C-alpha cells in the first residue's frame, strides 16, 4: 500500500480504474485502488487521503452508502468524494461532492480534485475561524445559502447542437444567457455573476479557448467553471483544452441532457466554493484586524496558528508557515528614512491579503514583516505561494516623493512546515530565521 497516496479510487474492475490511476499518478496525484467497501474503509483509516473517486457503474447503489461511510471515517478531516457515472435520479446524490459523467480524463479529474480539496480545507478553516473569533467576542457570519436557479452563460454560434444544450439547461432549471462573441461574453461576465460558462467550440475553436484562458487570468473569474463543447472531428485535444483552463469537455455525440447535468454539477460545486470563500473574507470586517492592512494582527495570528496546528494534527493534514520580510536593499535607505516604505505598507499588506487563497491566513507580524499560515500545504508548495506573492508585488511601483522615481519592494522569504510534534510558534520562528538568513546572504 503506497503510504503517500493522495486519492483513493474505488472500482471493482480495471476498465476505469487502471487508466485513471496511471494518469493521476503521472500528474502528481498518487493513487491507490480498492475493489470494495471494506478495502476502501481500511485505506481511509490507514492513509491521509485527500479525496476519493467512486465508480458508480461497478459499485452500484452501494456507492452512496460507501461515500457517507468514508466521509464519517475520515472525520474530523473533510474528505471530498467524486462519483463517476449516472446515479439513479431517484437517489439522493448529496453524498457526493461532484458527479462526473464518463468519459473522465486524468487531467480533468486532477483539476477537479484540486478544487474540491481546497474547498474542503476552506470549510475546515471557516470552522476554526469561528472558534478563534468567538474567543474574542466576535461572531463571524455563517455562509449564506444561495438560492435560485444556477446562472449559466452560453457562448458561441447558434448551432443546432448548442441550442439543444441551452434548451436542456433551461429544462434542468438553469437560467441561460446567450452570447455570440467573446466581446459580448466578457461584457456579461463583468456585469453579472455566473455559476458556469459553456463554450461552443464550433468553427472558431481558438476563440473558445481564448475565452477560457482569459477567465483564468482574471482573479474574479478564475474559479468559474467552463465546459467546452467541441464539434465532431475537432483538432483541439483534451490536454490542450484542459491546459487552457477548461473544466470539462463534451461532444455533439453526448446527449444534451447528459451534458446539461455535467454543467449543473460544475455550477453546484462552484456555488458551494464561492459561498465559503465569501464567508472567510468576512473576517476582514470583524474589527479585530490590523487597521492599516486589513490582515490578522500578530496576537490574533498567534492564537489562530496554535488552533490550526492542533487541527492539522487531528486531521492529518500538512500545515506550513511563510514569512515575508521587506528586503533591506541599499537603495531603499533614503526611501526608508523618508518614511515612504511606511506609507507603502498598507497597500503592500492589502495586496498580500488579496493574493493568498481564501483558506490561508495572512498577518502583519511587524513593521515590514508579514506571515502566512497555509493549511493543507507542504513546505515546497508554501515556498511557491510566497514567491508568487513576492513576484506580483515586485512588479508594483510605489511613490517615493515629488520628483523622485518610484521604488519597488522585494521580499526575503522563509518557509517551514509545522512538524506534528512541535509548537507552531517554533515553526514560525524557523521560517523567520530563514528569511533573515536570506537577508544576511
C-alpha positions as CSV (number, residue, x, y, z in Angstrom):
1,X,0.0,0.0,0.0
2,X,1.6,3.3,-1.1
3,X,1.8,5.4,2.1
4,X,1.9,8.6,0.2
5,X,-1.3,8.0,-1.7
6,X,-3.4,11.2,-2.1
7,X,-6.5,9.8,-3.8
8,X,-8.4,6.5,-3.4
9,X,-10.2,5.0,-6.4
10,X,-13.0,2.6,-5.6
11,X,-13.8,0.3,-8.6
12,X,-14.4,-3.4,-8.9
13,X,-12.8,-3.6,-12.4
14,X,-9.9,-2.0,-14.2
15,X,-11.8,-0.5,-17.2
16,X,-12.0,2.8,-15.4
17,X,-9.6,2.5,-12.5
18,X,-6.4,1.5,-14.3
19,X,-6.1,4.3,-16.9
20,X,-7.4,6.9,-14.4
21,X,-4.9,5.8,-11.7
22,X,-2.0,5.8,-14.2
23,X,-2.9,9.3,-15.4
24,X,-3.4,10.7,-11.9
25,X,0.0,9.2,-10.8
26,X,1.7,11.0,-13.7
27,X,0.1,14.3,-12.6
28,X,1.3,14.0,-9.0
29,X,-1.9,12.6,-7.6
30,X,-0.5,9.3,-6.2
31,X,-3.5,6.9,-6.2
32,X,-4.5,3.6,-4.6
33,X,-7.3,1.4,-5.8
34,X,-9.8,-0.5,-3.6
35,X,-12.1,-3.2,-5.1
36,X,-14.8,-3.0,-2.5
37,X,-16.1,-1.1,0.6
38,X,-14.0,-3.0,3.2
39,X,-10.7,-2.3,1.4
40,X,-11.8,1.3,0.9
41,X,-12.6,1.8,4.6
42,X,-9.3,0.2,5.6
43,X,-7.3,2.5,3.2
44,X,-9.2,5.6,4.6
45,X,-8.3,4.6,8.2
46,X,-4.6,3.9,7.4
47,X,-3.8,6.8,5.0
48,X,-4.1,10.6,5.0
49,X,-6.2,10.6,1.8
50,X,-7.2,13.9,0.3
51,X,-10.0,12.6,-1.9
52,X,-12.0,9.6,-3.1
53,X,-13.2,8.7,-6.6
54,X,-16.0,6.1,-6.8
55,X,-17.1,4.3,-9.9
56,X,-20.9,4.1,-9.8
57,X,-21.0,1.6,-12.7
58,X,-19.1,-1.0,-10.7
59,X,-20.3,-0.1,-7.2
60,X,-24.0,0.4,-8.0
61,X,-26.3,1.9,-5.3
62,X,-23.8,0.9,-2.6
63,X,-21.7,3.9,-3.9
64,X,-23.9,6.4,-2.0
65,X,-23.7,4.5,1.3
66,X,-20.0,4.0,0.9
67,X,-19.4,7.7,0.3
68,X,-21.2,8.5,3.5
69,X,-19.2,5.9,5.4
70,X,-15.9,7.1,4.0
71,X,-16.7,10.7,5.0
72,X,-17.6,9.6,8.5
73,X,-14.5,7.5,8.9
74,X,-12.3,10.5,7.8
75,X,-13.7,12.9,10.4
76,X,-12.7,15.5,11.5
77,X,-10.9,15.7,8.2
78,X,-13.3,16.7,5.3
79,X,-13.0,14.2,2.5
80,X,-14.3,15.1,-0.9
81,X,-15.9,12.2,-2.8
82,X,-16.3,12.3,-6.6
83,X,-18.6,9.9,-8.4
84,X,-18.1,8.8,-11.9
85,X,-21.3,7.7,-13.7
86,X,-25.0,8.4,-13.7
87,X,-26.7,7.6,-10.3
88,X,-30.4,6.7,-10.1
89,X,-32.3,10.1,-10.4
90,X,-34.5,9.0,-7.5
91,X,-31.5,8.6,-5.2
92,X,-30.0,11.4,-3.1
93,X,-26.6,12.3,-4.6
94,X,-25.6,14.9,-2.0
95,X,-23.3,12.3,-0.5
96,X,-21.0,13.2,-3.5
97,X,-19.2,16.5,-3.8
98,X,-19.2,16.1,-7.6
99,X,-20.7,13.7,-10.1
100,X,-18.9,13.4,-13.5
101,X,-20.3,11.6,-16.4
102,X,-17.8,9.4,-18.3
103,X,-15.5,9.6,-20.1
104,X,-13.4,11.2,-17.5
105,X,-9.8,12.2,-18.3
106,X,-6.9,12.3,-15.8
107,X,-6.1,16.0,-16.3
108,X,-9.8,16.8,-15.9
109,X,-10.0,14.8,-12.7
110,X,-6.8,16.3,-11.3
111,X,-8.2,19.8,-11.8
112,X,-11.5,18.9,-10.1
113,X,-9.7,17.2,-7.2
114,X,-7.5,20.2,-6.6
115,X,-10.5,22.4,-6.5
116,X,-12.5,20.2,-4.2
117,X,-9.7,19.6,-1.8
118,X,-9.2,23.4,-1.5
119,X,-13.0,23.8,-0.8
120,X,-12.7,21.1,1.9
121,X,-9.7,22.9,3.5
122,X,-11.6,26.2,3.3
123,X,-14.6,24.7,5.1
124,X,-12.3,23.4,7.8
125,X,-10.7,26.9,8.1
126,X,-14.0,28.6,8.5
127,X,-14.8,26.3,11.5
128,X,-11.5,27.2,13.1
129,X,-12.0,30.9,12.5
130,X,-15.4,30.8,14.1
131,X,-13.7,29.5,17.3
132,X,-10.8,32.0,17.2
133,X,-13.1,35.0,16.7
134,X,-15.6,33.7,19.3
135,X,-12.8,33.7,21.9
136,X,-12.5,37.5,21.3
137,X,-16.2,38.2,21.4
138,X,-16.7,38.4,17.7
139,X,-19.2,36.2,15.7
140,X,-18.4,35.5,12.1
141,X,-21.5,35.2,9.9
142,X,-22.2,31.7,8.7
143,X,-22.1,31.1,4.9
144,X,-25.2,32.2,3.1
145,X,-27.1,29.5,1.2
146,X,-27.5,30.9,-2.3
147,X,-31.0,30.2,-3.6
148,X,-32.4,30.4,-7.1
149,X,-31.5,28.7,-10.3
150,X,-27.9,28.3,-11.5
151,X,-26.8,31.0,-13.8
152,X,-25.1,29.8,-17.0
153,X,-23.5,31.8,-19.8
154,X,-23.6,30.0,-23.1
155,X,-21.0,31.4,-25.6
156,X,-20.9,30.6,-29.3
157,X,-22.6,30.3,-32.6
158,X,-26.3,29.3,-32.6
159,X,-25.6,25.8,-33.9
160,X,-28.4,23.2,-33.5
161,X,-26.4,21.1,-31.0
162,X,-25.6,24.2,-29.0
163,X,-29.2,25.4,-28.9
164,X,-30.3,21.9,-27.8
165,X,-27.8,22.1,-24.9
166,X,-29.2,25.6,-24.0
167,X,-32.7,24.2,-24.0
168,X,-31.7,21.2,-21.9
169,X,-30.1,23.5,-19.3
170,X,-33.2,25.6,-19.2
171,X,-35.2,22.4,-18.7
172,X,-32.9,21.5,-15.8
173,X,-33.9,24.7,-14.1
174,X,-30.9,26.8,-15.1
175,X,-31.1,30.4,-16.3
176,X,-29.2,30.6,-19.6
177,X,-27.8,33.8,-21.1
178,X,-26.5,33.6,-24.7
179,X,-23.5,35.5,-26.1
180,X,-22.4,35.1,-29.7
181,X,-19.0,36.6,-29.4
182,X,-16.1,36.8,-27.0
183,X,-16.6,40.5,-26.5
184,X,-20.2,40.1,-25.6
185,X,-19.3,37.2,-23.3
186,X,-16.8,39.2,-21.3
187,X,-19.2,42.1,-21.1
188,X,-21.7,39.7,-19.5
189,X,-19.0,38.2,-17.2
190,X,-18.0,41.6,-15.9
191,X,-21.6,42.8,-15.5
192,X,-23.1,39.9,-13.5
193,X,-22.1,36.7,-11.7
194,X,-22.4,33.3,-13.4
195,X,-22.2,29.8,-11.9
196,X,-20.8,28.2,-15.1
197,X,-19.9,29.0,-18.6
198,X,-20.5,26.8,-21.7
199,X,-18.2,27.4,-24.7
200,X,-19.2,26.2,-28.2
201,X,-16.0,25.2,-30.0
202,X,-17.6,25.2,-33.4
203,X,-15.8,26.7,-36.4
204,X,-13.9,29.2,-34.1
205,X,-12.3,26.8,-31.6
206,X,-9.4,29.2,-30.9
207,X,-11.8,31.9,-29.7
208,X,-13.5,29.5,-27.3
209,X,-10.1,28.5,-25.8
210,X,-9.1,32.1,-25.6
211,X,-12.2,32.9,-23.5
212,X,-11.3,30.1,-21.1
213,X,-7.7,31.2,-20.9
214,X,-8.8,34.8,-20.3
215,X,-11.1,33.7,-17.4
216,X,-8.1,32.0,-15.7
217,X,-6.1,35.2,-16.0
218,X,-8.8,37.2,-14.2
219,X,-8.8,36.9,-10.4
220,X,-12.6,37.3,-10.1
221,X,-13.4,34.7,-12.8
222,X,-10.5,32.3,-12.1
223,X,-12.7,29.7,-10.3
224,X,-15.7,29.9,-12.6
225,X,-16.0,26.5,-14.3
226,X,-16.1,26.3,-18.1
227,X,-17.4,23.4,-20.2
228,X,-16.1,23.3,-23.8
229,X,-18.5,21.8,-26.3
230,X,-16.3,20.5,-29.2
231,X,-17.6,19.7,-32.7
232,X,-17.0,16.3,-34.1
233,X,-13.5,15.8,-35.5
234,X,-12.1,18.8,-33.7
235,X,-8.3,19.3,-33.9
236,X,-8.3,20.5,-30.2
237,X,-7.0,17.8,-27.9
238,X,-8.4,17.3,-24.4
239,X,-5.0,18.0,-23.0
240,X,-4.9,21.3,-24.8
241,X,-8.4,22.2,-23.6
242,X,-7.7,21.4,-20.0
243,X,-4.4,23.3,-20.3
244,X,-6.3,26.4,-21.3
245,X,-8.4,26.2,-18.1
246,X,-11.4,24.3,-19.4
247,X,-13.2,22.3,-16.6
248,X,-14.9,19.7,-18.7
249,X,-15.3,18.7,-22.4
250,X,-18.4,17.4,-24.2
251,X,-19.1,16.5,-27.8
252,X,-22.2,16.5,-30.0
253,X,-22.3,12.7,-29.5
254,X,-23.1,13.3,-25.8
255,X,-26.9,13.7,-25.3
256,X,-27.8,17.3,-24.5
257,X,-29.5,16.3,-21.2
258,X,-26.4,14.4,-20.1
259,X,-24.1,17.4,-20.9
260,X,-26.6,19.7,-19.1
261,X,-26.3,17.5,-16.0
262,X,-22.5,17.9,-16.1
263,X,-22.8,21.7,-16.3
264,X,-25.2,21.8,-13.4
265,X,-22.8,19.7,-11.3
266,X,-20.0,22.1,-12.1
267,X,-22.2,25.0,-11.1
268,X,-23.3,23.3,-7.9
269,X,-19.6,22.8,-6.8
270,X,-18.7,26.4,-7.8
271,X,-21.6,27.9,-5.8
272,X,-20.5,25.9,-2.7
273,X,-16.9,27.1,-3.2
274,X,-17.9,30.7,-3.7
275,X,-20.1,30.7,-0.6
276,X,-17.4,29.5,1.7
277,X,-14.8,31.9,0.2
278,X,-17.2,34.8,0.8
279,X,-17.7,33.7,4.4
280,X,-14.0,33.6,5.0
281,X,-13.5,37.1,3.6
282,X,-15.9,38.5,6.1
283,X,-13.2,38.2,8.8
284,X,-11.8,41.5,7.4
285,X,-14.8,43.4,8.8
286,X,-14.7,41.8,12.2
287,X,-13.0,44.8,13.9
288,X,-10.1,42.6,15.1
289,X,-7.8,43.0,12.0
290,X,-4.8,45.3,11.6
291,X,-6.3,48.7,10.8
292,X,-3.7,49.7,8.2
293,X,-3.6,46.5,6.1
294,X,-6.8,44.5,6.9
295,X,-4.7,41.5,7.8
296,X,-4.6,39.5,11.1
297,X,-2.8,41.2,13.9
298,X,0.2,39.4,15.4
299,X,-1.6,38.3,18.6
300,X,-4.7,37.1,16.6
301,X,-2.5,35.3,14.2
302,X,-0.6,33.6,17.1
303,X,-3.8,32.3,18.6
304,X,-5.2,31.1,15.3
305,X,-1.9,29.4,14.3
306,X,-2.0,27.4,17.5
307,X,-5.5,26.3,16.7
308,X,-4.5,25.5,13.1
309,X,-1.6,23.3,14.3
310,X,-3.9,21.3,16.6
311,X,-6.4,20.8,13.8
312,X,-3.7,19.8,11.4
313,X,-2.6,17.0,13.8
314,X,-6.2,15.8,14.3
315,X,-7.0,15.9,10.6
316,X,-3.6,14.5,9.5
317,X,-3.1,17.5,7.1
318,X,0.1,19.3,6.3
319,X,0.5,22.9,7.6
320,X,3.2,25.3,6.6
321,X,4.1,28.9,7.5
322,X,5.8,31.5,5.4
323,X,7.4,34.7,6.5
324,X,7.8,37.6,4.0
325,X,10.2,40.4,5.1
326,X,10.8,43.5,3.1
327,X,14.4,43.1,1.8
328,X,16.8,45.6,3.2
329,X,18.4,46.7,-0.1
330,X,20.9,49.7,0.0
331,X,18.9,51.8,-2.5
332,X,16.0,51.7,-0.1
333,X,17.9,53.5,2.6
334,X,16.9,57.1,1.7
335,X,13.4,55.9,0.9
336,X,13.0,54.2,4.3
337,X,14.4,57.3,6.0
338,X,11.9,59.5,4.3
339,X,9.1,57.3,5.5
340,X,7.9,56.2,2.1
341,X,8.1,52.5,2.9
342,X,5.9,53.1,5.9
343,X,3.4,54.8,3.6
344,X,3.5,51.9,1.2
345,X,3.0,49.2,3.8
346,X,-0.9,49.5,3.9
347,X,-1.0,48.9,0.1
348,X,1.5,46.1,0.3
349,X,-0.4,44.4,3.1
350,X,-3.6,44.7,1.2
351,X,-2.0,43.1,-1.8
352,X,-0.8,40.2,0.3
353,X,-4.3,39.7,1.6
354,X,-5.7,39.6,-1.9
355,X,-3.1,37.3,-3.3
356,X,-3.4,34.5,-0.7
357,X,-6.1,31.8,-1.1
358,X,-9.2,32.4,0.9
359,X,-8.4,29.5,3.3
360,X,-4.9,30.9,4.0
361,X,-4.3,33.3,6.9
362,X,-2.2,36.4,6.3
363,X,-0.9,38.5,9.1
364,X,1.1,41.6,9.8
365,X,3.8,40.4,12.2
366,X,6.0,43.6,12.3
367,X,6.5,46.9,10.6
368,X,7.8,45.3,7.4
369,X,7.1,41.6,8.1
370,X,4.2,39.5,7.0
371,X,3.3,36.0,7.9
372,X,1.2,33.3,6.2
373,X,-0.4,30.2,7.6
374,X,-1.2,27.7,4.8
375,X,-3.3,24.7,5.8
376,X,-3.1,21.6,3.6
377,X,0.2,22.8,2.2
378,X,3.7,21.4,2.1
379,X,6.8,23.4,2.5
380,X,7.5,23.2,-1.2
381,X,4.0,24.5,-2.0
382,X,4.3,27.2,0.6
383,X,7.6,28.4,-0.9
384,X,5.9,28.6,-4.3
385,X,3.0,30.6,-2.8
386,X,5.4,33.0,-1.1
387,X,7.4,33.5,-4.3
388,X,4.3,34.1,-6.3
389,X,3.1,36.8,-3.9
390,X,6.6,38.4,-3.9
391,X,6.8,38.4,-7.7
392,X,3.5,40.2,-8.1
393,X,4.4,42.9,-5.5
394,X,7.8,43.3,-7.0
395,X,6.1,44.4,-10.2
396,X,4.3,47.2,-8.4
397,X,5.8,50.7,-8.3
398,X,5.4,52.7,-5.1
399,X,5.6,56.5,-4.7
400,X,8.9,57.9,-3.4
401,X,8.0,61.7,-3.2
402,X,7.9,64.6,-5.6
403,X,10.5,64.5,-8.4
404,X,11.8,61.1,-7.3
405,X,11.4,57.9,-9.3
406,X,9.1,55.3,-7.8
407,X,10.6,52.3,-5.9
408,X,9.8,48.6,-5.9
409,X,9.8,46.2,-3.0
410,X,11.4,42.8,-2.8
411,X,11.0,40.2,-0.1
412,X,13.2,37.8,1.8
413,X,11.2,34.6,2.2
414,X,11.4,31.9,4.9
415,X,9.3,28.8,4.9
416,X,8.8,26.0,7.4
417,X,6.4,23.0,7.6
418,X,4.9,22.5,11.0
419,X,6.0,19.2,12.4
420,X,3.2,17.4,14.3
421,X,5.4,17.2,17.4
422,X,6.4,20.8,17.5
423,X,4.9,24.0,18.7
424,X,3.5,26.1,15.9
425,X,5.3,29.2,17.2
426,X,8.6,27.3,16.9
427,X,7.9,26.6,13.2
428,X,7.2,30.3,12.7
429,X,10.5,31.1,14.3
430,X,12.2,28.8,12.0
431,X,10.6,30.4,9.0
432,X,11.6,33.9,10.3
433,X,15.2,32.8,10.8
434,X,15.3,31.5,7.2
435,X,14.1,34.9,6.0
436,X,16.8,36.6,8.0
437,X,19.4,34.2,6.6
438,X,18.4,35.2,3.1
439,X,18.7,38.8,4.0
440,X,22.2,38.3,5.5
441,X,23.2,36.4,2.5
